[in-house]
């Protein structure tokens, strides 16, 4: 089992037997330049004042100017991380692994897709789902940017999952590190693993 497949396997196991929905990018608040402070009130100068006005101070660059990607592109990455977590965590005992993988394929890099395809056919997990007639649904939220480089961005995505089975309904919360790399004008999900394992 390759390292990439092993990480995919750990993420699938950590997902419990994980789920969908909306994105609230708390980390994106870090991407916005601070609001400018209101200018102090100016009082008319006395008629006899002749000193020339001082030149305005040069505007200091905002945080966006030093980021490797624009704020709008990082917000698009955060949205994709949430959509991927939604698809990753949406499954049912009635659904074959191929159908689950089909939802992930457009968003994943070819390397990650191959690892997920290898990990998706874990007999023990599938047998457990079939036996208990398990299905999962929930909410994925990109809570913060975990790491940002010139070649990738990693989000910590918390997933609250509702799991139904023959024994009733339960809830679970998992946290994942979802790494994306640029692809053309967009992004591709390069890796997903439990957040506690770090981004490797």
PEKAWO-V412974 format. One record per backbone hydrogen bond with DSSP energy under -1.0 kcal/mol. CO is the residue of the C=O (numbers start at 1). NH is the residue of the N-H. If there is no record, write none. Layout:
CO&NH + CO&NH
This chain:
2&6 + 3&7 + 4&8 + 5&9 + 6&10 + 7&11 + 8&12 + 9&13 + 10&14 + 11&15 + 13&16 + 24&26 + 26&29 + 27&30 + 28&31 + 46&49 + 62&65 + 63&66 + 70&74 + 71&75 + 72&76 + 73&77 + 74&78 + 75&79 + 76&80 + 77&81 + 78&82 + 79&83 + 80&84 + 81&85 + 82&86 + 83&87 + 84&88 + 85&89 + 91&136 + 92&95 + 96&99 + 96&100 + 97&101 + 98&102 + 99&103 + 101&105 + 104&107 + 104&108 + 107&189 + 109&113 + 110&114 + 111&115 + 112&116 + 113&117 + 114&118 + 115&119 + 116&120 + 122&126 + 123&127 + 124&128 + 125&129 + 126&130 + 127&131 + 128&132 + 129&133 + 129&134 + 132&166 + 134&93 + 135&164 + 137&162 + 139&160 + 141&143 + 141&158 + 144&156 + 147&154 + 152&149 + 153&180 + 154&146 + 154&147 + 155&178 + 156&143 + 156&144 + 157&176 + 158&141 + 159&174 + 160&139 + 161&172 + 162&137 + 163&170 + 164&135 + 165&168 + 168&165 + 170&163 + 172&161 + 174&159 + 175&195 + 176&157 + 177&193 + 178&155 + 179&190 + 179&191 + 180&153 + 181&188 + 183&186 + 186&183 + 188&181 + 189&109 + 191&179 + 193&177 + 194&197 + 195&198
